[in-house]
């Protein structure tokens, strides 16, 4: 079971410390959230810097809100980062649910799922070295991974889970073990229906804070602010895991469900959490 670290978003200047410690430890991946109308760092820019400061750990968007971005530019940015990191980029994509993020980009929220499907068709074509259209393109550079970086999709509805089989390489599950199993099964069913070889890679997510009470309170406050828009921030914060036993048990439950990797998402800024979490594994 691979275990990654989801980076806090409250202060971009701390992320180099987090990344270097994680790269030196047992962790497989660095993940970073995406918002536009928020104080988080832009994930592709931030992960490019973190990739340059590390040597082996993967860098993952979790999830990048692709419909808010220009398709060809996103394809070029992802291919560049994938090539320059030697294939360490994992492009986690989603459609987003915040009204303000869509308002400031002029993207119609009602069509964001359809737009993502259209974007994937274009990006897969560009990553394969084909022209954008007749007489235009191709758009390089060629990614390190043939056909483009690994693409994972997040989501909960059947159309999002089907997208994994249609366009992706795997699934990002921001769900508790108690109900993630059904999502995993649905993704695997779509995968077989589409005649895909092998199996989708399944990446689960656990929200954690490990340390003194001030670290836990910092994580709770940041997490509550991030999820206020859902109207379910209190419930989200209540699910935050704050002890080694809780974290180990959740990892074990996801392993039993067949997850390939678990991301330990941190909202508190204390980088010493990296070392504490390493001791849990």
ZAKOLSE-891868 format. One record per residue: residue number from 1; residue in three letters; y, x, z of N, C-alpha, C in turn. Coordinates in steps of 0.02 Angstrom, whole numbers, plus 50000, padded with zeros to 5 digits. Layout:
[NUM; "ALA"; [Y; X; Z]; [Y; X; Z]; [Y; X; Z]],
...
***
This chain:
[1; "UNK"; [49940; 50042; 50000]; [50000; 50000; 50000]; [50062; 50044; 50000]],
[2; "UNK"; [50104; 50038; 49948]; [50168; 50073; 49946]; [50219; 50034; 49987]],
[3; "UNK"; [50264; 50071; 50019]; [50317; 50040; 50059]; [50383; 50072; 50039]],
[4; "UNK"; [50431; 50029; 50022]; [50497; 50052; 50003]; [50549; 50030; 50054]],
[5; "UNK"; [50610; 50053; 50043]; [50667; 50038; 50086]; [50719; 50000; 50046]],
[6; "UNK"; [50739; 49942; 50071]; [50795; 49906; 50043]; [50859; 49928; 50078]],
[7; "UNK"; [50906; 49955; 50041]; [50964; 49987; 50070]; [51016; 49936; 50095]],
[8; "UNK"; [51050; 49951; 50149]; [51104; 49907; 50172]; [51164; 49911; 50124]],
[9; "UNK"; [51203; 49859; 50122]; [51258; 49856; 50074]; [51327; 49857; 50107]],
[10; "UNK"; [51329; 49865; 50173]; [51393; 49859; 50207]; [51440; 49918; 50197]],
[11; "UNK"; [51413; 49978; 50183]; [51456; 50036; 50175]; [51424; 50084; 50124]],
[12; "UNK"; [51448; 50085; 50062]; [51417; 50127; 50011]; [51415; 50201; 50029]],
[13; "UNK"; [51461; 50225; 50071]; [51464; 50296; 50086]; [51405; 50320; 50128]],
[14; "UNK"; [51368; 50274; 50159]; [51309; 50293; 50199]; [51246; 50300; 50157]],
[15; "UNK"; [51248; 50277; 50095]; [51185; 50270; 50058]; [51154; 50336; 50038]],
[16; "UNK"; [51194; 50388; 50028]; [51165; 50454; 50012]; [51121; 50479; 50070]],
[17; "UNK"; [51144; 50468; 50131]; [51104; 50488; 50189]; [51038; 50449; 50191]],
[18; "UNK"; [51042; 50383; 50181]; [50982; 50342; 50179]; [50934; 50367; 50125]],
[19; "UNK"; [50960; 50379; 50066]; [50918; 50398; 50009]; [50883; 50464; 50020]],
[20; "UNK"; [50919; 50514; 50044]; [50889; 50580; 50054]; [50836; 50578; 50107]],
[21; "UNK"; [50848; 50540; 50161]; [50796; 50534; 50213]; [50735; 50498; 50187]],
[22; "UNK"; [50745; 50445; 50149]; [50688; 50408; 50122]; [50649; 50450; 50072]],
[23; "UNK"; [50684; 50490; 50032]; [50651; 50533; 49983]; [50608; 50586; 50017]],
[24; "UNK"; [50629; 50607; 50076]; [50591; 50657; 50114]; [50534; 50626; 50154]],
[25; "UNK"; [50531; 50561; 50157]; [50482; 50528; 50198]; [50426; 50496; 50157]],
[26; "UNK"; [50393; 50445; 50186]; [50335; 50415; 50154]; [50351; 50358; 50107]],
[27; "UNK"; [50414; 50347; 50092]; [50434; 50286; 50057]; [50430; 50295; 49981]],
[28; "UNK"; [50415; 50239; 49948]; [50402; 50240; 49876]; [50463; 50223; 49834]],
[29; "UNK"; [50508; 50182; 49860]; [50561; 50152; 49820]; [50624; 50141; 49861]],
[30; "UNK"; [50682; 50149; 49830]; [50746; 50127; 49858]; [50768; 50064; 49821]],
[31; "UNK"; [50782; 50011; 49857]; [50804; 49949; 49826]; [50876; 49933; 49844]],
[32; "UNK"; [50911; 49898; 49799]; [50980; 49880; 49811]; [50995; 49811; 49784]],
[33; "UNK"; [51027; 49770; 49826]; [51045; 49702; 49808]; [51103; 49701; 49758]],
[34; "UNK"; [51115; 49641; 49730]; [51169; 49633; 49682]; [51208; 49570; 49697]],
[35; "UNK"; [51273; 49577; 49701]; [51322; 49522; 49700]; [51382; 49547; 49662]],
[36; "UNK"; [51423; 49502; 49638]; [51486; 49522; 49607]; [51545; 49508; 49654]],
[37; "UNK"; [51550; 49446; 49677]; [51605; 49428; 49722]; [51583; 49443; 49794]],
[38; "UNK"; [51580; 49507; 49809]; [51559; 49529; 49876]; [51577; 49602; 49882]],
[39; "UNK"; [51568; 49632; 49941]; [51588; 49701; 49952]; [51531; 49751; 49942]],
[40; "UNK"; [51476; 49729; 49913]; [51420; 49774; 49899]; [51437; 49822; 49842]],
[41; "UNK"; [51404; 49881; 49840]; [51415; 49925; 49782]; [51380; 49898; 49720]],
[42; "UNK"; [51408; 49913; 49662]; [51375; 49894; 49600]; [51309; 49932; 49595]],
[43; "UNK"; [51252; 49898; 49586]; [51188; 49931; 49595]; [51171; 49985; 49544]],
[44; "UNK"; [51186; 49976; 49481]; [51167; 50027; 49432]; [51208; 50091; 49443]],
[45; "UNK"; [51271; 50084; 49459]; [51313; 50142; 49474]; [51287; 50177; 49537]],
[46; "UNK"; [51276; 50138; 49590]; [51253; 50167; 49653]; [51185; 50201; 49646]],
[47; "UNK"; [51139; 50167; 49613]; [51072; 50196; 49606]; [51072; 50258; 49562]],
[48; "UNK"; [51117; 50262; 49514]; [51122; 50323; 49474]; [51141; 50382; 49518]],
[49; "UNK"; [51188; 50371; 49563]; [51209; 50425; 49609]; [51151; 50443; 49656]],
[50; "UNK"; [51117; 50392; 49682]; [51062; 50405; 49729]; [51003; 50439; 49694]],
[51; "UNK"; [50991; 50421; 49632]; [50938; 50454; 49594]; [50953; 50528; 49585]],
[52; "UNK"; [51017; 50545; 49574]; [51036; 50614; 49566]; [51030; 50654; 49630]],
[53; "UNK"; [51031; 50620; 49687]; [51026; 50653; 49752]; [50955; 50656; 49778]],
[54; "UNK"; [50907; 50628; 49740]; [50837; 50627; 49761]; [50794; 50656; 49705]],
[55; "UNK"; [50730; 50664; 49720]; [50687; 50697; 49670]; [50626; 50658; 49650]],
[56; "UNK"; [50602; 50613; 49692]; [50538; 50581; 49676]; [50539; 50505; 49684]],
[57; "UNK"; [50581; 50479; 49729]; [50578; 50409; 49748]; [50605; 50366; 49691]],
[58; "UNK"; [50574; 50307; 49681]; [50598; 50261; 49630]; [50663; 50227; 49653]],
[59; "UNK"; [50703; 50206; 49604]; [50764; 50168; 49619]; [50758; 50099; 49585]],
[60; "UNK"; [50772; 50047; 49624]; [50755; 49979; 49602]; [50813; 49931; 49615]],
[61; "UNK"; [50831; 49892; 49565]; [50878; 49837; 49576]; [50838; 49777; 49601]],
[62; "UNK"; [50866; 49744; 49652]; [50825; 49691; 49685]; [50869; 49635; 49712]],
[63; "UNK"; [50890; 49589; 49669]; [50882; 49590; 49597]; [50950; 49597; 49564]],
[64; "UNK"; [50950; 49628; 49505]; [51010; 49631; 49464]; [51021; 49563; 49431]],
[65; "UNK"; [51082; 49538; 49433]; [51097; 49473; 49404]; [51115; 49482; 49330]],
[66; "UNK"; [51063; 49486; 49290]; [51071; 49503; 49220]; [51116; 49455; 49181]],
[67; "UNK"; [51113; 49388; 49193]; [51155; 49343; 49153]; [51229; 49356; 49161]],
[68; "UNK"; [51250; 49390; 49213]; [51321; 49405; 49223]; [51345; 49464; 49180]],
[69; "UNK"; [51298; 49498; 49147]; [51313; 49561; 49113]; [51305; 49555; 49037]],
[70; "UNK"; [51342; 49598; 49002]; [51333; 49603; 48930]; [51264; 49631; 48915]],
[71; "UNK"; [51228; 49600; 48870]; [51158; 49616; 48859]; [51149; 49686; 48830]],
[72; "UNK"; [51184; 49703; 48778]; [51174; 49768; 48746]; [51195; 49825; 48792]],
[73; "UNK"; [51249; 49815; 48828]; [51271; 49867; 48875]; [51220; 49876; 48931]],
[74; "UNK"; [51194; 49821; 48957]; [51143; 49825; 49009]; [51082; 49862; 48983]],
[75; "UNK"; [51061; 49847; 48922]; [51003; 49882; 48893]; [51016; 49957; 48889]],
[76; "UNK"; [51076; 49976; 48869]; [51093; 50047; 48863]; [51097; 50080; 48931]],
[77; "UNK"; [51127; 50047; 48979]; [51132; 50074; 49047]; [51063; 50085; 49077]],
[78; "UNK"; [51020; 50035; 49070]; [50953; 50040; 49099]; [50913; 50095; 49065]],
[79; "UNK"; [50917; 50099; 48999]; [50880; 50151; 48963]; [50906; 50221; 48982]],
[80; "UNK"; [50971; 50227; 48991]; [51000; 50291; 49011]; [50975; 50313; 49079]],
[81; "UNK"; [50977; 50266; 49128]; [50955; 50282; 49195]; [50881; 50297; 49197]],
[82; "UNK"; [50842; 50259; 49159]; [50770; 50270; 49156]; [50755; 50340; 49127]],
[83; "UNK"; [50790; 50357; 49073]; [50778; 50422; 49040]; [50799; 50480; 49085]],
[84; "UNK"; [50857; 50473; 49117]; [50884; 50529; 49156]; [50848; 50538; 49223]],
[85; "UNK"; [50812; 50487; 49246]; [50773; 50493; 49308]; [50699; 50508; 49294]],
[86; "UNK"; [50682; 50517; 49231]; [50612; 50529; 49215]; [50567; 50469; 49227]],
[87; "UNK"; [50595; 50409; 49218]; [50555; 50348; 49226]; [50553; 50320; 49296]],
[88; "UNK"; [50602; 50340; 49338]; [50602; 50316; 49408]; [50637; 50249; 49417]],
[89; "UNK"; [50666; 50221; 49364]; [50701; 50157; 49371]; [50651; 50099; 49369]],
[90; "UNK"; [50660; 50052; 49416]; [50627; 49987; 49414]; [50682; 49935; 49410]],
[91; "UNK"; [50681; 49896; 49357]; [50735; 49848; 49345]; [50712; 49779; 49369]],
[92; "UNK"; [50732; 49763; 49430]; [50719; 49697; 49457]; [50775; 49650; 49436]],
[93; "UNK"; [50757; 49594; 49405]; [50806; 49548; 49376]; [50799; 49478; 49404]],
[94; "UNK"; [50855; 49443; 49407]; [50856; 49373; 49427]; [50916; 49338; 49397]],
[95; "UNK"; [50921; 49273; 49409]; [50975; 49235; 49378]; [51034; 49224; 49425]],
[96; "UNK"; [51025; 49232; 49490]; [51080; 49221; 49536]; [51092; 49148; 49550]],
[97; "UNK"; [51123; 49134; 49608]; [51135; 49064; 49627]; [51204; 49050; 49654]],
[98; "UNK"; [51248; 49100; 49653]; [51315; 49091; 49682]; [51364; 49067; 49629]],
[99; "UNK"; [51400; 49015; 49644]; [51449; 48988; 49597]; [51504; 49039; 49581]],
[100; "UNK"; [51528; 49075; 49634]; [51585; 49119; 49622]; [51567; 49177; 49576]],
[101; "UNK"; [51505; 49203; 49581]; [51485; 49257; 49536]; [51489; 49236; 49463]],
[102; "UNK"; [51471; 49174; 49450]; [51473; 49149; 49381]; [51544; 49132; 49359]],
[103; "UNK"; [51584; 49106; 49406]; [51652; 49088; 49388]; [51693; 49148; 49364]],
[104; "UNK"; [51685; 49205; 49398]; [51727; 49262; 49381]; [51705; 49296; 49316]],
[105; "UNK"; [51645; 49282; 49293]; [51621; 49311; 49229]; [51625; 49261; 49172]],
[106; "UNK"; [51639; 49198; 49188]; [51642; 49147; 49135]; [51573; 49127; 49109]],
[107; "UNK"; [51521; 49142; 49146]; [51453; 49125; 49126]; [51435; 49056; 49154]],
[108; "UNK"; [51409; 49013; 49112]; [51390; 48946; 49133]; [51327; 48950; 49176]],
[109; "UNK"; [51334; 48932; 49239]; [51277; 48936; 49285]; [51219; 48893; 49263]],
[110; "UNK"; [51234; 48839; 49228]; [51181; 48792; 49208]; [51134; 48821; 49155]],
[111; "UNK"; [51157; 48872; 49120]; [51116; 48900; 49065]; [51092; 48971; 49081]],
[112; "UNK"; [51097; 48992; 49144]; [51083; 49062; 49161]; [51010; 49081; 49149]],
[113; "UNK"; [50963; 49035; 49160]; [50893; 49050; 49147]; [50879; 49061; 49073]],
[114; "UNK"; [50906; 49017; 49032]; [50899; 49024; 48960]; [50931; 49088; 48935]],
[115; "UNK"; [50988; 49105; 48964]; [51022; 49167; 48945]; [50979; 49228; 48963]],
[116; "UNK"; [50947; 49228; 49020]; [50905; 49285; 49039]; [50847; 49293; 48990]],
[117; "UNK"; [50816; 49238; 48970]; [50763; 49243; 48920]; [50788; 49274; 48855]],
[118; "UNK"; [50847; 49252; 48833]; [50876; 49279; 48772]; [50892; 49353; 48780]],
[119; "UNK"; [50917; 49371; 48839]; [50932; 49441; 48852]; [50869; 49484; 48850]],
[120; "UNK"; [50815; 49459; 48878]; [50753; 49499; 48879]; [50727; 49510; 48808]],
[121; "UNK"; [50733; 49461; 48765]; [50711; 49470; 48696]; [50750; 49526; 48663]],
[122; "UNK"; [50815; 49527; 48674]; [50858; 49579; 48645]; [50843; 49647; 48675]],
[123; "UNK"; [50838; 49650; 48742]; [50828; 49715; 48774]; [50760; 49745; 48758]],
[124; "UNK"; [50708; 49704; 48756]; [50643; 49731; 48737]; [50646; 49759; 48666]],
[125; "UNK"; [50682; 49726; 48622]; [50689; 49750; 48553]; [50727; 49817; 48551]],
[126; "UNK"; [50781; 49820; 48587]; [50821; 49881; 48587]; [50784; 49939; 48619]],
[127; "UNK"; [50749; 49926; 48675]; [50711; 49979; 48708]; [50654; 50005; 48665]],
[128; "UNK"; [50632; 49965; 48617]; [50579; 49987; 48572]; [50606; 50026; 48512]],
[129; "UNK"; [50673; 50034; 48509]; [50704; 50072; 48455]; [50722; 50031; 48394]],
[130; "UNK"; [50717; 49965; 48398]; [50733; 49922; 48341]; [50808; 49908; 48339]],
[131; "UNK"; [50834; 49890; 48281]; [50906; 49874; 48276]; [50923; 49811; 48317]],
[132; "UNK"; [50987; 49807; 48335]; [51011; 49747; 48369]; [51003; 49687; 48323]],
[133; "UNK"; [51023; 49695; 48260]; [51011; 49646; 48207]; [51017; 49683; 48141]],
[134; "UNK"; [51006; 49649; 48087]; [51010; 49682; 48022]; [51078; 49716; 48013]],
[135; "UNK"; [51076; 49780; 47999]; [51137; 49818; 47986]; [51173; 49842; 48048]],
[136; "UNK"; [51147; 49827; 48108]; [51179; 49848; 48170]; [51127; 49878; 48216]],
[137; "UNK"; [51139; 49940; 48238]; [51093; 49972; 48285]; [51051; 50024; 48249]],
[138; "UNK"; [51001; 50051; 48283]; [50980; 50037; 48352]; [51029; 50065; 48404]],
[139; "UNK"; [51016; 50047; 48467]; [51057; 50068; 48523]; [51014; 50111; 48568]],
[140; "UNK"; [51031; 50175; 48575]; [50993; 50220; 48618]; [51030; 50232; 48683]],
[141; "UNK"; [51003; 50279; 48724]; [50946; 50322; 48711]; [50880; 50288; 48720]],
[142; "UNK"; [50826; 50320; 48697]; [50760; 50293; 48709]; [50744; 50300; 48783]],
[143; "UNK"; [50718; 50249; 48815]; [50700; 50254; 48886]; [50641; 50301; 48895]],
[144; "UNK"; [50632; 50324; 48956]; [50576; 50369; 48971]; [50510; 50332; 48963]],
[145; "UNK"; [50509; 50269; 48981]; [50449; 50229; 48977]; [50448; 50192; 48911]],
[146; "UNK"; [50397; 50199; 48869]; [50396; 50164; 48805]; [50405; 50089; 48815]],
[147; "UNK"; [50450; 50060; 48776]; [50463; 49989; 48782]; [50512; 49971; 48836]],
[148; "UNK"; [50538; 50021; 48872]; [50588; 50007; 48923]; [50564; 50018; 48994]],
[149; "UNK"; [50610; 50019; 49041]; [50591; 50028; 49111]; [50548; 49969; 49136]],
[150; "UNK"; [50512; 49981; 49189]; [50473; 49927; 49220]; [50521; 49871; 49240]],
[151; "UNK"; [50503; 49810; 49222]; [50544; 49751; 49237]; [50506; 49704; 49283]],
[152; "UNK"; [50536; 49689; 49340]; [50510; 49640; 49387]; [50558; 49582; 49391]],
[153; "UNK"; [50532; 49522; 49399]; [50575; 49463; 49406]; [50567; 49432; 49475]],
[154; "UNK"; [50623; 49411; 49503]; [50623; 49373; 49564]; [50632; 49299; 49549]],
[155; "UNK"; [50617; 49257; 49598]; [50625; 49185; 49589]; [50571; 49146; 49624]],
[156; "UNK"; [50578; 49080; 49623]; [50532; 49037; 49659]; [50506; 48979; 49616]],
[157; "UNK"; [50545; 48957; 49568]; [50526; 48900; 49527]; [50475; 48920; 49474]],
[158; "UNK"; [50435; 48873; 49450]; [50384; 48890; 49400]; [50411; 48925; 49339]],
[159; "UNK"; [50471; 48906; 49315]; [50498; 48939; 49256]; [50512; 49012; 49269]],
[160; "UNK"; [50532; 49029; 49330]; [50545; 49099; 49348]; [50480; 49137; 49354]],
[161; "UNK"; [50428; 49105; 49381]; [50363; 49138; 49388]; [50330; 49148; 49321]],
[162; "UNK"; [50340; 49101; 49275]; [50314; 49108; 49207]; [50348; 49166; 49171]],
[163; "UNK"; [50412; 49177; 49186]; [50450; 49231; 49154]; [50418; 49299; 49166]],
[164; "UNK"; [50386; 49307; 49224]; [50351; 49370; 49238]; [50299; 49385; 49184]],
[165; "UNK"; [50260; 49334; 49166]; [50207; 49344; 49116]; [50236; 49350; 49046]],
[166; "UNK"; [50291; 49316; 49033]; [50318; 49315; 48966]; [50355; 49380; 48949]],
[167; "UNK"; [50392; 49407; 48999]; [50436; 49463; 48984]; [50427; 49523; 49029]],
[168; "UNK"; [50395; 49514; 49086]; [50398; 49565; 49137]; [50335; 49605; 49148]],
[169; "UNK"; [50340; 49648; 49199]; [50284; 49689; 49222]; [50260; 49669; 49291]],
[170; "UNK"; [50300; 49629; 49326]; [50281; 49610; 49393]; [50330; 49563; 49425]],
[171; "UNK"; [50318; 49548; 49489]; [50353; 49496; 49526]; [50382; 49523; 49590]],
[172; "UNK"; [50445; 49506; 49604]; [50478; 49521; 49667]; [50479; 49458; 49710]],
[173; "UNK"; [50447; 49461; 49768]; [50438; 49402; 49809]; [50479; 49406; 49873]],
[174; "UNK"; [50535; 49372; 49874]; [50577; 49368; 49934]; [50554; 49308; 49975]],
[175; "UNK"; [50491; 49309; 49996]; [50461; 49253; 50032]; [50418; 49279; 50088]],
[176; "UNK"; [50415; 49241; 50142]; [50373; 49260; 50199]; [50299; 49257; 50180]],
[177; "UNK"; [50257; 49296; 50214]; [50185; 49295; 50199]; [50155; 49225; 50203]],
[178; "UNK"; [50183; 49182; 50244]; [50154; 49115; 50254]; [50156; 49073; 50191]],
[179; "UNK"; [50202; 49087; 50145]; [50204; 49047; 50083]; [50208; 49090; 50020]],
[180; "UNK"; [50206; 49156; 50028]; [50208; 49200; 49970]; [50143; 49197; 49930]],
[181; "UNK"; [50088; 49184; 49964]; [50023; 49184; 49930]; [50020; 49135; 49872]],
[182; "UNK"; [50050; 49077; 49880]; [50051; 49028; 49826]; [50091; 49052; 49767]],
[183; "UNK"; [50146; 49087; 49780]; [50186; 49116; 49726]; [50147; 49169; 49688]],
[184; "UNK"; [50112; 49212; 49727]; [50071; 49264; 49695]; [50019; 49233; 49649]],
[185; "UNK"; [49985; 49181; 49674]; [49932; 49149; 49635]; [49960; 49119; 49570]],
[186; "UNK"; [50019; 49088; 49575]; [50049; 49058; 49515]; [50067; 49111; 49464]],
[187; "UNK"; [50095; 49166; 49487]; [50112; 49221; 49441]; [50049; 49247; 49407]],
[188; "UNK"; [49996; 49257; 49445]; [49934; 49283; 49416]; [49903; 49233; 49367]],
[189; "UNK"; [49911; 49169; 49380]; [49885; 49118; 49334]; [49923; 49120; 49268]],
[190; "UNK"; [49989; 49123; 49271]; [50029; 49129; 49209]; [50011; 49193; 49172]],
[191; "UNK"; [50000; 49246; 49208]; [49983; 49310; 49177]; [49920; 49303; 49134]],
[192; "UNK"; [49869; 49270; 49160]; [49807; 49259; 49123]; [49818; 49212; 49064]],
[193; "UNK"; [49858; 49160; 49075]; [49871; 49111; 49021]; [49905; 49144; 48962]],
[194; "UNK"; [49947; 49195; 48975]; [49981; 49230; 48922]; [49938; 49286; 48892]],
[195; "UNK"; [49878; 49294; 48917]; [49833; 49344; 48890]; [49854; 49416; 48904]],
[196; "UNK"; [49891; 49426; 48959]; [49913; 49493; 48975]; [49856; 49534; 49004]],
[197; "UNK"; [49855; 49598; 48987]; [49804; 49643; 49013]; [49819; 49662; 49085]],
[198; "UNK"; [49767; 49680; 49122]; [49777; 49703; 49190]; [49802; 49647; 49235]],
[199; "UNK"; [49848; 49666; 49280]; [49875; 49618; 49328]; [49949; 49632; 49339]],
[200; "UNK"; [49989; 49581; 49356]; [50059; 49594; 49371]; [50066; 49634; 49435]],
[201; "UNK"; [50116; 49678; 49437]; [50129; 49713; 49499]; [50167; 49667; 49546]],
[202; "UNK"; [50145; 49662; 49607]; [50174; 49616; 49656]; [50211; 49657; 49709]],
[203; "UNK"; [50276; 49643; 49716]; [50317; 49678; 49765]; [50345; 49626; 49813]],
[204; "UNK"; [50329; 49633; 49877]; [50352; 49587; 49929]; [50412; 49616; 49965]],
[205; "UNK"; [50445; 49574; 50002]; [50506; 49594; 50038]; [50503; 49569; 50110]],
[206; "UNK"; [50520; 49614; 50157]; [50525; 49596; 50228]; [50593; 49618; 50253]],
[207; "UNK"; [50629; 49574; 50287]; [50693; 49592; 50316]; [50683; 49620; 50385]],
[208; "UNK"; [50709; 49681; 50397]; [50694; 49716; 50459]; [50757; 49747; 50488]],
[209; "UNK"; [50754; 49759; 50554]; [50804; 49800; 50589]; [50767; 49832; 50647]],
[210; "UNK"; [50771; 49898; 50652]; [50733; 49934; 50702]; [50778; 49983; 50738]],
[211; "UNK"; [50785; 49973; 50803]; [50827; 50018; 50842]; [50856; 49983; 50902]],
[212; "UNK"; [50907; 50012; 50933]; [50940; 49981; 50991]; [50970; 49914; 50974]],
[213; "UNK"; [50991; 49879; 51025]; [51017; 49811; 51016]; [51078; 49809; 50970]],
[214; "UNK"; [51121; 49861; 50972]; [51179; 49860; 50929]; [51160; 49865; 50856]],
[215; "UNK"; [51105; 49900; 50840]; [51081; 49904; 50771]; [51057; 49836; 50748]],
[216; "UNK"; [51020; 49802; 50792]; [50993; 49736; 50776]; [51050; 49686; 50767]],
[217; "UNK"; [51100; 49688; 50811]; [51156; 49642; 50805]; [51197; 49655; 50742]],
[218; "UNK"; [51204; 49718; 50724]; [51239; 49735; 50662]; [51202; 49707; 50602]],
[219; "UNK"; [51136; 49713; 50602]; [51096; 49686; 50547]; [51101; 49610; 50544]],
[220; "UNK"; [51097; 49578; 50602]; [51102; 49505; 50604]; [51169; 49480; 50577]],
[221; "UNK"; [51223; 49514; 50596]; [51289; 49493; 50573]; [51296; 49502; 50497]],
[222; "UNK"; [51274; 49559; 50471]; [51278; 49572; 50400]; [51235; 49524; 50359]],
[223; "UNK"; [51175; 49511; 50385]; [51129; 49467; 50350]; [51156; 49395; 50349]],
[224; "UNK"; [51184; 49374; 50406]; [51212; 49306; 50410]; [51270; 49298; 50360]],
[225; "UNK"; [51313; 49349; 50356]; [51369; 49345; 50309]; [51345; 49342; 50237]],
[226; "UNK"; [51292; 49380; 50221]; [51267; 49382; 50153]; [51237; 49315; 50131]],
[227; "UNK"; [51203; 49282; 50177]; [51168; 49220; 50159]; [51205; 49156; 50178]],
[228; "UNK"; [51267; 49162; 50199]; [51305; 49102; 50219]; [51307; 49051; 50163]],
[229; "UNK"; [51312; 49074; 50101]; [51319; 49028; 50044]; [51260; 48980; 50038]],
[230; "UNK"; [51202; 48999; 50065]; [51141; 48958; 50058]; [51141; 48898; 50104]],
[231; "UNK"; [51181; 48901; 50158]; [51177; 48850; 50210]; [51117; 48860; 50255]],
[232; "UNK"; [51080; 48915; 50245]; [51019; 48928; 50285]; [51022; 48996; 50318]],
[233; "UNK"; [51083; 49021; 50330]; [51090; 49088; 50358]; [51056; 49095; 50425]],
[234; "UNK"; [51062; 49044; 50468]; [51031; 49048; 50535]; [50956; 49056; 50529]],
[235; "UNK"; [50925; 49017; 50485]; [50852; 49023; 50476]; [50833; 49091; 50448]],
[236; "UNK"; [50873; 49117; 50401]; [50859; 49183; 50373]; [50861; 49237; 50427]],
[237; "UNK"; [50913; 49235; 50468]; [50921; 49285; 50520]; [50865; 49278; 50572]],
[238; "UNK"; [50843; 49218; 50585]; [50789; 49207; 50633]; [50724; 49241; 50609]],
[239; "UNK"; [50717; 49250; 50544]; [50657; 49282; 50518]; [50660; 49358; 50516]],
[240; "UNK"; [50715; 49387; 50539]; [50722; 49460; 50540]; [50672; 49491; 50588]],
[241; "UNK"; [50634; 49540; 50565]; [50583; 49573; 50606]; [50614; 49633; 50640]],
[242; "UNK"; [50604; 49638; 50706]; [50640; 49689; 50745]; [50596; 49732; 50788]],
[243; "UNK"; [50530; 49727; 50781]; [50485; 49770; 50820]; [50434; 49802; 50775]],
[244; "UNK"; [50408; 49861; 50793]; [50356; 49893; 50752]; [50295; 49849; 50742]],
[245; "UNK"; [50275; 49812; 50793]; [50216; 49769; 50786]; [50227; 49714; 50735]],
[246; "UNK"; [50286; 49682; 50737]; [50301; 49630; 50688]; [50300; 49657; 50617]],
[247; "UNK"; [50329; 49716; 50609]; [50333; 49746; 50542]; [50264; 49765; 50516]],
[248; "UNK"; [50224; 49797; 50559]; [50155; 49816; 50539]; [50115; 49754; 50521]],
[249; "UNK"; [50121; 49702; 50561]; [50082; 49641; 50548]; [50102; 49610; 50481]],
[250; "UNK"; [50167; 49608; 50466]; [50189; 49579; 50403]; [50164; 49621; 50344]],
[251; "UNK"; [50167; 49686; 50349]; [50141; 49729; 50296]; [50067; 49716; 50285]],
[252; "UNK"; [50030; 49710; 50340]; [49958; 49697; 50335]; [49944; 49630; 50303]],
[253; "UNK"; [49984; 49579; 50319]; [49974; 49513; 50289]; [49986; 49514; 50214]],
[254; "UNK"; [50038; 49551; 50193]; [50050; 49557; 50121]; [49995; 49597; 50087]],
[255; "UNK"; [49969; 49647; 50121]; [49914; 49685; 50092]; [49853; 49639; 50082]],
[256; "UNK"; [49840; 49595; 50129]; [49784; 49548; 50123]; [49795; 49500; 50065]],
[257; "UNK"; [49858; 49485; 50048]; [49873; 49441; 49992]; [49871; 49477; 49925]],
[258; "UNK"; [49862; 49543; 49927]; [49856; 49581; 49865]; [49921; 49610; 49840]],
[259; "UNK"; [49973; 49613; 49882]; [50035; 49644; 49860]; [50024; 49719; 49849]],
[260; "UNK"; [50060; 49746; 49800]; [50055; 49817; 49784]; [50106; 49859; 49823]],
[261; "UNK"; [50160; 49827; 49843]; [50214; 49863; 49878]; [50251; 49814; 49921]],
[262; "UNK"; [50277; 49838; 49977]; [50320; 49799; 50021]; [50386; 49836; 50030]],
[263; "UNK"; [50441; 49801; 50018]; [50507; 49829; 50028]; [50532; 49807; 50097]],
[264; "UNK"; [50551; 49856; 50138]; [50579; 49842; 50204]; [50655; 49839; 50197]],
[265; "UNK"; [50683; 49779; 50196]; [50754; 49772; 50182]; [50795; 49776; 50246]],
[266; "UNK"; [50843; 49821; 50245]; [50885; 49835; 50303]; [50956; 49810; 50291]],
[267; "UNK"; [50985; 49780; 50341]; [51054; 49757; 50337]; [51098; 49794; 50387]],
[268; "UNK"; [51068; 49824; 50438]; [51106; 49866; 50484]; [51118; 49934; 50454]],
[269; "UNK"; [51175; 49965; 50470]; [51197; 50026; 50435]; [51167; 50090; 50463]],
[270; "UNK"; [51138; 50089; 50522]; [51114; 50151; 50554]; [51060; 50184; 50512]],
[271; "UNK"; [51072; 50244; 50484]; [51021; 50277; 50442]; [50961; 50302; 50482]],
[272; "UNK"; [50966; 50305; 50548]; [50909; 50325; 50588]; [50851; 50275; 50583]],
[273; "UNK"; [50867; 50217; 50556]; [50814; 50168; 50544]; [50761; 50195; 50495]],
[274; "UNK"; [50782; 50238; 50449]; [50734; 50268; 50402]; [50679; 50304; 50440]],
[275; "UNK"; [50698; 50344; 50489]; [50649; 50382; 50527]; [50608; 50336; 50572]],
[276; "UNK"; [50639; 50286; 50600]; [50602; 50240; 50643]; [50551; 50201; 50601]],
[277; "UNK"; [50570; 50179; 50543]; [50525; 50142; 50500]; [50469; 50187; 50474]],
[278; "UNK"; [50484; 50250; 50461]; [50431; 50297; 50441]; [50378; 50303; 50496]],
[279; "UNK"; [50399; 50301; 50558]; [50352; 50306; 50614]; [50308; 50244; 50619]],
[280; "UNK"; [50332; 50188; 50592]; [50293; 50126; 50594]; [50233; 50130; 50547]],
[281; "UNK"; [50241; 50166; 50492]; [50189; 50167; 50439]; [50129; 50210; 50458]],
***
